[in-house]
Amino acid sequence: MYIEYKLNARKIERQFKRMLIKKGTFHTAQGCRNYLVEYGKTYLEFKSEKGVAPQKIKRRSIRQVISFFFFKRTTVRKDLERYSSFTSALFGILLQCFKDKVRLLKLRAGLYRLSLLGTRFFFSGLERDPALLKMLKDSNGKYVLFNYKNILESPQCLQMLDTYDLFCVVDSGAFSIFNKKRKSSKQLFHQRNLFENEKLDEMTLEGYAQFINSHKKNKRILGFFPLDCIGDPEKTKVNYERLKELTDANICPVWQITDSLEGLDQLVKEEPEMIGLGGCVPFLSSRKHIVRDILDQVTKRHPNVCFHGLGLADEMLLEFNLFSADSTSFLNARKWEGGNKIYLSNGERINAPESMSTLDIIKQNIQFLLELEEIKNRQLSFSELLVS
């Protein structure tokens, strides 16, 4: 874990101690009351209203759980077994420590998933750029999204995770192939069956599964997105199910925004840690209202589910409080003329001052996106700011 997480955990555990000494009780997620017996130098001793004998949890274990939660940002009770056998109490402690900063999702078995508010941003497009990976580290950034297709072409990028102390999720590279195919054929978004009738060499489903199985124990890799098909929800589902047969790694399912809400409901019933929202990018240039309308429906339908915006990095992250997101848009200033934009505090982007260099613009964008983890409440839009 990062040292700042440990420091935060120490501070929060002490705050919990002060609260518990004052109130004398804390509750589990199920509402069971736990009574304080003693909060010592090295342990917390408490008694459950359902139990007879007092129980002890090391203070070190409490801090480890808090640090783990900062790092993972979402957890269920089972995740806490490595720290103590009293997982119900530990989960209740987390709920108390972060009560105003979390969403609580009740699962089918009656248990809960606890997830931090704010949006963790995964910076993508950096597989071949050690200089910008260093800039990200120097800015206290920790998370990237690496594209499987780019990893195959530049396998040394995985070593960069250790070099710069970063963590990543791996994307299949589906959008990169879709975009290349779209440009070469001069067709629009509505083309279908992207992966049919074409041999993609190592970019096959089986090749991706082999890669996943070779790297699923890498502590620097937090998870994998499946081989989704832009504009083809059914093919995306087939690929996801097949990938689950080929690997037991942490696969985060993707719901295409062109799919039905009932299709999303089915994924939610599987109770994954996170669900990717795919197929947004082709709409963003001229049909953003469509994405906004769909995100509004999705987040109202499942307000406590962790959603990841694939390719999203604008004001909608704040509007809909997505759990996480990724994009290359912070690099736009060096990608094309007119891409020299910086973020306002509400997530909208404006032209950067001419005095700012390309690297300055990228650095400012990185800093804004990093701060999304700390934003808890919806921000005013640019128009609302003007009215104010």
Beta strands, then each sheet from edge to edge (+ up, - down):
strand 1: 25-27
strand 2: 33-39
strand 3: 43-48
strand 4: 55-58
strand 5: 74-76
strand 6: 102-106
strand 7: 112-116
strand 8: 120-124
strand 9: 143-147
strand 10: 167-171
strand 11: 221-224
strand 12: 254-256
strand 13: 275-278
strand 14: 307-310
strand 15: 324-327
strand 16: 341-343
strand 17: 349-351
sheet 1: 1+ 2- 3+ 4-
sheet 2: 5+ 7- 6+
sheet 3: 11+ 10+ 9+ 8+ 15+ 14+ 13+ 12+
sheet 4: 16+ 17-
end
